[in-house]
Amino acid sequence: MEDIFEVLPLERIAGVTVSVIYDAYSSAWQVLFLFIRKALQMGYFTVISNYSVPLKSLMHRFNSVGVNPHEALENDKLAIVDVFGSRYSPVREEIKNVFYLDKVDPETINPKIDRIYLGPLRDKLTGNAMRMIYTLDGASIMLGEEQTLKLLNQTIAHKSISFPESTLFLPLNADMVSKRFVAWISNLSDYVLLAKSWIREDHVKELLYFIKAPHPDFEPAVYSLRVSKGREKIMLKKLSAPELGSPAEEER
């Protein structure tokens, strides 16, 4: 069994876009939180734009992989732009390095977030840094698919110049968006991990497909994915063709 960092070492993904695409019942959403945990341990600064859940729920997701988000925020290792709270909650918690927008609309959201990046966060983002849009499906529900794709294109183009060494993580629940949206995100990303899950009577089966990387020696691979206790959390086993299952098992 391997951990995710043996399959995709953190140091290989500086300055690129990494998407993790999964379905409604997959555990693969934890993969990106594990990357953030590793990044924080290695001294990277991380910024999350939260479109999907209340702030407290986001904190719980950090806790599930062994990260204390309050400590990371307080120690200037983490920042959160809480778009979800800005849009839906009249109560805004005063927490260091948690930022809100006065209004959320497609026409002004990118300039408002840019002002946070280029203002209070600029010096923190000049070194090794991670950025995550949590999640793309959350953004698409809030802003619409077409607007989300347009805004994402702008974000990638702008940040590739302003913060060229930072890595952008894109989690996406494919069950929440159109196939066209998924295809666009896959095309836009440098690395693509695709997770699929199957519910059985006595267990959940999950596979993780590593299907894209910008290296001439890259070969697509398939791994079984198992969630375990402890800090390793997600363990992977590389599969050969006979282990992948019958065509009937692939049906959803």
Contacts in CASP RR format, 6 or more apart in sequence:
PFRMAT RR
TARGET T0000
AUTHOR 0000-0000-0000
METHOD contacts of the structure
MODEL  1
MEDIFEVLPLERIAGVTVSVIYDAYSSAWQVLFLFIRKALQMGYFTVISN
YSVPLKSLMHRFNSVGVNPHEALENDKLAIVDVFGSRYSPVREEIKNVFY
LDKVDPETINPKIDRIYLGPLRDKLTGNAMRMIYTLDGASIMLGEEQTLK
LLNQTIAHKSISFPESTLFLPLNADMVSKRFVAWISNLSDYVLLAKSWIR
EDHVKELLYFIKAPHPDFEPAVYSLRVSKGREKIMLKKLSAPELGSPAEE
ER
1 226 0 8 1.000
1 235 0 8 1.000
1 236 0 8 1.000
1 237 0 8 1.000
2 223 0 8 1.000
2 235 0 8 1.000
2 236 0 8 1.000
2 237 0 8 1.000
2 238 0 8 1.000
3 232 0 8 1.000
3 234 0 8 1.000
3 235 0 8 1.000
3 236 0 8 1.000
4 31 0 8 1.000
4 34 0 8 1.000
4 35 0 8 1.000
4 234 0 8 1.000
4 236 0 8 1.000
5 38 0 8 1.000
6 236 0 8 1.000
7 210 0 8 1.000
7 221 0 8 1.000
7 223 0 8 1.000
7 236 0 8 1.000
8 18 0 8 1.000
8 191 0 8 1.000
8 193 0 8 1.000
8 210 0 8 1.000
10 35 0 8 1.000
10 38 0 8 1.000
10 39 0 8 1.000
10 42 0 8 1.000
13 167 0 8 1.000
13 190 0 8 1.000
13 191 0 8 1.000
14 128 0 8 1.000
14 165 0 8 1.000
14 167 0 8 1.000
15 160 0 8 1.000
15 164 0 8 1.000
15 165 0 8 1.000
15 166 0 8 1.000
15 167 0 8 1.000
15 168 0 8 1.000
16 167 0 8 1.000
16 168 0 8 1.000
16 190 0 8 1.000
16 191 0 8 1.000
16 214 0 8 1.000
17 156 0 8 1.000
17 167 0 8 1.000
17 168 0 8 1.000
17 170 0 8 1.000
17 188 0 8 1.000
17 189 0 8 1.000
17 190 0 8 1.000
17 191 0 8 1.000
18 32 0 8 1.000
18 35 0 8 1.000
18 167 0 8 1.000
18 168 0 8 1.000
18 169 0 8 1.000
18 170 0 8 1.000
18 189 0 8 1.000
18 190 0 8 1.000
18 191 0 8 1.000
18 192 0 8 1.000
18 193 0 8 1.000
19 169 0 8 1.000
19 170 0 8 1.000
19 171 0 8 1.000
19 172 0 8 1.000
19 185 0 8 1.000
19 186 0 8 1.000
19 188 0 8 1.000
19 189 0 8 1.000
19 191 0 8 1.000
19 192 0 8 1.000
19 193 0 8 1.000
20 28 0 8 1.000
20 29 0 8 1.000
20 31 0 8 1.000
20 32 0 8 1.000
20 169 0 8 1.000
20 170 0 8 1.000
20 171 0 8 1.000
20 172 0 8 1.000
20 193 0 8 1.000
20 195 0 8 1.000
21 172 0 8 1.000
21 174 0 8 1.000
21 182 0 8 1.000
21 185 0 8 1.000
21 186 0 8 1.000
21 192 0 8 1.000
21 193 0 8 1.000
21 194 0 8 1.000
21 195 0 8 1.000
22 28 0 8 1.000
22 29 0 8 1.000
22 171 0 8 1.000
22 172 0 8 1.000
22 173 0 8 1.000
22 174 0 8 1.000
22 194 0 8 1.000
22 195 0 8 1.000
22 196 0 8 1.000
22 197 0 8 1.000
23 173 0 8 1.000
23 174 0 8 1.000
23 175 0 8 1.000
23 195 0 8 1.000
23 196 0 8 1.000
23 197 0 8 1.000
24 173 0 8 1.000
24 175 0 8 1.000
24 176 0 8 1.000
25 197 0 8 1.000
25 199 0 8 1.000
25 204 0 8 1.000
26 195 0 8 1.000
26 196 0 8 1.000
26 197 0 8 1.000
26 206 0 8 1.000
27 195 0 8 1.000
27 197 0 8 1.000
27 204 0 8 1.000
27 206 0 8 1.000
27 225 0 8 1.000
27 227 0 8 1.000
27 234 0 8 1.000
28 193 0 8 1.000
28 195 0 8 1.000
28 206 0 8 1.000
28 208 0 8 1.000
28 225 0 8 1.000
28 234 0 8 1.000
29 61 0 8 1.000
29 135 0 8 1.000
29 171 0 8 1.000
29 173 0 8 1.000
30 61 0 8 1.000
30 64 0 8 1.000
30 65 0 8 1.000
30 227 0 8 1.000
30 233 0 8 1.000
30 234 0 8 1.000
31 193 0 8 1.000
31 195 0 8 1.000
31 208 0 8 1.000
31 234 0 8 1.000
32 132 0 8 1.000
32 134 0 8 1.000
32 169 0 8 1.000
32 171 0 8 1.000
33 61 0 8 1.000
33 62 0 8 1.000
33 64 0 8 1.000
33 65 0 8 1.000
33 67 0 8 1.000
34 65 0 8 1.000
34 233 0 8 1.000
34 234 0 8 1.000
35 130 0 8 1.000
35 169 0 8 1.000
36 46 0 8 1.000
36 48 0 8 1.000
36 62 0 8 1.000
36 67 0 8 1.000
36 130 0 8 1.000
36 132 0 8 1.000
36 169 0 8 1.000
37 65 0 8 1.000
37 66 0 8 1.000
37 67 0 8 1.000
39 46 0 8 1.000
39 128 0 8 1.000
39 130 0 8 1.000
40 46 0 8 1.000
40 67 0 8 1.000
40 72 0 8 1.000
40 77 0 8 1.000
40 78 0 8 1.000
42 128 0 8 1.000
43 77 0 8 1.000
43 128 0 8 1.000
44 128 0 8 1.000
44 129 0 8 1.000
44 130 0 8 1.000
45 76 0 8 1.000
45 77 0 8 1.000
45 78 0 8 1.000
45 79 0 8 1.000
45 124 0 8 1.000
45 125 0 8 1.000
45 127 0 8 1.000
45 128 0 8 1.000
45 129 0 8 1.000
45 130 0 8 1.000
46 72 0 8 1.000
46 77 0 8 1.000
46 78 0 8 1.000
46 79 0 8 1.000
46 129 0 8 1.000
46 130 0 8 1.000
46 131 0 8 1.000
46 132 0 8 1.000
47 78 0 8 1.000
47 79 0 8 1.000
47 80 0 8 1.000
47 81 0 8 1.000
47 117 0 8 1.000
47 121 0 8 1.000
47 125 0 8 1.000
47 129 0 8 1.000
47 130 0 8 1.000
47 131 0 8 1.000
47 132 0 8 1.000
48 58 0 8 1.000
48 78 0 8 1.000
48 79 0 8 1.000
48 80 0 8 1.000
48 81 0 8 1.000
48 131 0 8 1.000
48 132 0 8 1.000
48 133 0 8 1.000
48 134 0 8 1.000
49 80 0 8 1.000
49 81 0 8 1.000
49 83 0 8 1.000
49 113 0 8 1.000
49 131 0 8 1.000
49 132 0 8 1.000
49 133 0 8 1.000
49 134 0 8 1.000
50 58 0 8 1.000
50 80 0 8 1.000
50 81 0 8 1.000
50 82 0 8 1.000
50 83 0 8 1.000
50 84 0 8 1.000
50 85 0 8 1.000
50 134 0 8 1.000
51 83 0 8 1.000
51 84 0 8 1.000
51 133 0 8 1.000
51 134 0 8 1.000
51 135 0 8 1.000
51 138 0 8 1.000
51 139 0 8 1.000
51 142 0 8 1.000
52 58 0 8 1.000
52 84 0 8 1.000
52 134 0 8 1.000
52 135 0 8 1.000
52 137 0 8 1.000
52 138 0 8 1.000
53 61 0 8 1.000
53 84 0 8 1.000
53 134 0 8 1.000
54 84 0 8 1.000
54 85 0 8 1.000
54 89 0 8 1.000
55 80 0 8 1.000
55 82 0 8 1.000
55 84 0 8 1.000
55 85 0 8 1.000
55 93 0 8 1.000
55 95 0 8 1.000
55 98 0 8 1.000
58 69 0 8 1.000
58 80 0 8 1.000
58 134 0 8 1.000
59 69 0 8 1.000
59 70 0 8 1.000
62 68 0 8 1.000
62 69 0 8 1.000
62 72 0 8 1.000
63 69 0 8 1.000
65 233 0 8 1.000
66 231 0 8 1.000
69 78 0 8 1.000
70 95 0 8 1.000
72 78 0 8 1.000
73 79 0 8 1.000
73 80 0 8 1.000
73 95 0 8 1.000
73 96 0 8 1.000
73 97 0 8 1.000
73 98 0 8 1.000
74 96 0 8 1.000
74 97 0 8 1.000
76 97 0 8 1.000
76 124 0 8 1.000
78 97 0 8 1.000
79 97 0 8 1.000
79 98 0 8 1.000
79 99 0 8 1.000
79 116 0 8 1.000
79 121 0 8 1.000
79 124 0 8 1.000
80 97 0 8 1.000
80 98 0 8 1.000
80 99 0 8 1.000
81 99 0 8 1.000
81 100 0 8 1.000
81 101 0 8 1.000
81 113 0 8 1.000
81 116 0 8 1.000
82 92 0 8 1.000
82 98 0 8 1.000
82 99 0 8 1.000
82 100 0 8 1.000
83 101 0 8 1.000
83 104 0 8 1.000
83 109 0 8 1.000
83 139 0 8 1.000
83 142 0 8 1.000
84 142 0 8 1.000
85 92 0 8 1.000
85 100 0 8 1.000
86 92 0 8 1.000
86 100 0 8 1.000
86 101 0 8 1.000
86 102 0 8 1.000
86 103 0 8 1.000
86 104 0 8 1.000
87 104 0 8 1.000
87 142 0 8 1.000
92 100 0 8 1.000
99 116 0 8 1.000
99 120 0 8 1.000
101 109 0 8 1.000
101 112 0 8 1.000
101 113 0 8 1.000
102 112 0 8 1.000
104 142 0 8 1.000
106 143 0 8 1.000
106 144 0 8 1.000
106 147 0 8 1.000
106 150 0 8 1.000
106 151 0 8 1.000
109 143 0 8 1.000
109 151 0 8 1.000
110 151 0 8 1.000
110 154 0 8 1.000
110 155 0 8 1.000
110 158 0 8 1.000
114 158 0 8 1.000
117 125 0 8 1.000
117 159 0 8 1.000
117 162 0 8 1.000
117 163 0 8 1.000
118 162 0 8 1.000
125 163 0 8 1.000
125 166 0 8 1.000
126 163 0 8 1.000
127 165 0 8 1.000
128 165 0 8 1.000
128 166 0 8 1.000
129 163 0 8 1.000
129 165 0 8 1.000
129 166 0 8 1.000
129 167 0 8 1.000
130 166 0 8 1.000
130 167 0 8 1.000
130 169 0 8 1.000
131 159 0 8 1.000
131 163 0 8 1.000
131 166 0 8 1.000
131 167 0 8 1.000
131 168 0 8 1.000
131 169 0 8 1.000
132 168 0 8 1.000
132 169 0 8 1.000
132 170 0 8 1.000
132 171 0 8 1.000
133 139 0 8 1.000
133 152 0 8 1.000
133 155 0 8 1.000
133 168 0 8 1.000
133 169 0 8 1.000
133 170 0 8 1.000
133 171 0 8 1.000
134 171 0 8 1.000
135 171 0 8 1.000
135 172 0 8 1.000
135 173 0 8 1.000
136 148 0 8 1.000
136 152 0 8 1.000
136 170 0 8 1.000
136 171 0 8 1.000
136 172 0 8 1.000
136 177 0 8 1.000
136 181 0 8 1.000
136 185 0 8 1.000
137 172 0 8 1.000
137 173 0 8 1.000
137 176 0 8 1.000
137 177 0 8 1.000
138 176 0 8 1.000
139 148 0 8 1.000
139 151 0 8 1.000
139 152 0 8 1.000
140 148 0 8 1.000
140 176 0 8 1.000
140 177 0 8 1.000
140 181 0 8 1.000
141 176 0 8 1.000
143 151 0 8 1.000
145 177 0 8 1.000
145 178 0 8 1.000
145 180 0 8 1.000
145 181 0 8 1.000
148 181 0 8 1.000
149 181 0 8 1.000
149 184 0 8 1.000
152 170 0 8 1.000
152 185 0 8 1.000
152 188 0 8 1.000
153 188 0 8 1.000
155 168 0 8 1.000
156 168 0 8 1.000
156 188 0 8 1.000
159 166 0 8 1.000
159 168 0 8 1.000
170 185 0 8 1.000
170 189 0 8 1.000
172 182 0 8 1.000
172 185 0 8 1.000
174 182 0 8 1.000
186 192 0 8 1.000
186 212 0 8 1.000
189 212 0 8 1.000
190 212 0 8 1.000
190 213 0 8 1.000
190 214 0 8 1.000
191 212 0 8 1.000
191 213 0 8 1.000
191 214 0 8 1.000
192 210 0 8 1.000
192 211 0 8 1.000
192 212 0 8 1.000
193 208 0 8 1.000
193 209 0 8 1.000
193 210 0 8 1.000
193 211 0 8 1.000
194 208 0 8 1.000
194 209 0 8 1.000
194 211 0 8 1.000
195 206 0 8 1.000
195 207 0 8 1.000
195 208 0 8 1.000
195 209 0 8 1.000
195 225 0 8 1.000
196 206 0 8 1.000
196 207 0 8 1.000
196 209 0 8 1.000
197 204 0 8 1.000
197 205 0 8 1.000
197 206 0 8 1.000
197 207 0 8 1.000
198 204 0 8 1.000
198 205 0 8 1.000
198 206 0 8 1.000
198 249 0 8 1.000
198 252 0 8 1.000
205 224 0 8 1.000
206 224 0 8 1.000
206 225 0 8 1.000
206 226 0 8 1.000
207 222 0 8 1.000
207 223 0 8 1.000
207 224 0 8 1.000
207 225 0 8 1.000
207 239 0 8 1.000
207 244 0 8 1.000
208 222 0 8 1.000
208 223 0 8 1.000
208 224 0 8 1.000
208 225 0 8 1.000
208 236 0 8 1.000
209 220 0 8 1.000
209 221 0 8 1.000
209 222 0 8 1.000
209 223 0 8 1.000
210 220 0 8 1.000
210 221 0 8 1.000
210 222 0 8 1.000
210 223 0 8 1.000
211 220 0 8 1.000
212 218 0 8 1.000
212 220 0 8 1.000
221 238 0 8 1.000
222 238 0 8 1.000
222 239 0 8 1.000
222 244 0 8 1.000
223 236 0 8 1.000
223 237 0 8 1.000
223 238 0 8 1.000
223 239 0 8 1.000
224 236 0 8 1.000
224 237 0 8 1.000
224 239 0 8 1.000
224 243 0 8 1.000
225 234 0 8 1.000
225 235 0 8 1.000
225 236 0 8 1.000
226 234 0 8 1.000
226 235 0 8 1.000
226 236 0 8 1.000
226 237 0 8 1.000
227 233 0 8 1.000
227 234 0 8 1.000
228 234 0 8 1.000
228 235 0 8 1.000
END
